[in-house]
Amino acid sequence: MAKESFNWKSLFINEETESPSETNTPQTPITPQPSEVTKFPNHATQPISSESLSNPFLKEIFEVYDKGFESLNASGFDFFELYKSVVAVGISNPQSYQMAFTMGKTIQPDLSKQFLLEKANFYITEIEKVYSKYDTIGKTKKTDLENNLTKEKYNLSKSIEELNTKILQLQNELETKKAEFQKIDSGNIEQFSEIKLKMEANDLAKHKIIDSINTVVTGINQYL
């Protein structure tokens, strides 16, 4: 009889990603029956039909639990055999219980109701242990995923906020440059005007002095 809860691959951890400490952990052996599965499978043996159940994992996990239930069964007739017989004949049929019990007595004469109930409690306890273990794993992974998503969202939100700030700064800088561009002509009109007037004055002054000199040169040629 198995003393510890049956063991099976995690429903949440892929076999490829298990750590060495997990894969090398020795397991308590269970006395096998020739025609029975002696451990939980890594996955369900039958593919899941898309039309079978609304939850695509339900059929697979049902099979995992069924085979785990079988792995707990020891030699002789106990609750497991009675359970299988009752389910096969009709779980709500009172006669199925009597028939299964009578069959069990022929195999194990000292079979009793108390023994069957004790064994039923054993199976329930072991299944609850496995459920509790993997329920904890599932909740932990769900929490880890939620925390990772929260962290990722926070980082992305922060990056978006920083980019928005940079965009606003660039927009302000763009508007400033546009304003400077528009002012560049008007801001230099006075300088352009001053330069223009000075160039005109330069032309007039040159012409005036040259004309004056030329007048004197003409007088020299004429009167001397």
C-alpha positions, 0 to 999 in steps of 0.5 A: 500500500502506498504510504505517500500521495501518488506522484505525477508531472506538474500540470503547470511546469513543462518537463523540459523546463524542470530543474535537476532537483525536481527531476532527480527527486526519488519517489516512493515506489508503489506496488504495481499490478500487472494490468494497471498503470503504476504512475501518473502519466506526463500527459493524457494519452488521448488527444483532446477534441475541440468539441469535447469540453468547453475547457480544453484541459479538462479531459486531459486532467480527468485522465490524469486523475483517473490514472493516478487513482489507479496507481494507488491501487494495491493487490487484493480487493479493496475500495478501488475494485468495488468502485470500478465495479459499481461505476460499470454497473450503475453508480445509482443502482443499489444492486450494483453495490451488493453485487460488487460487495458479494464479488469482493467477498469471494476474492477476500473473505474478510472484506468488510464495509468498514475496510472499504470506507477506510480505503475510500478515505485513503484514496480521497486523502491522497488525491486531496494531497495531490490536488492541494500541491498542484493547486498551490503551484497553479496559484503561485504561477498565476500570481507570478504571471500577474506580478510580471504583467503588472511590472511590465505594464508599469515599465511600459507606462513609464516609457510611454510617459517619458516619450510623451514628455519628450514629444511635448518638449520637442513640440515646444522647441519646434514652436519656438524655432518656428517663431524665431524663423518668422521673426528673423526677417522682421528682426533684421529690417532695421539693420538691412535699412541702415546698410542700404542707406549707408551704401546709397550714401557711399554712392552719393558721396563718391559721385559728389567728390568725383564730380567735384574733382572732375570739375576742377580737372576741367577748369585746369585744362580750360583755364591754364 
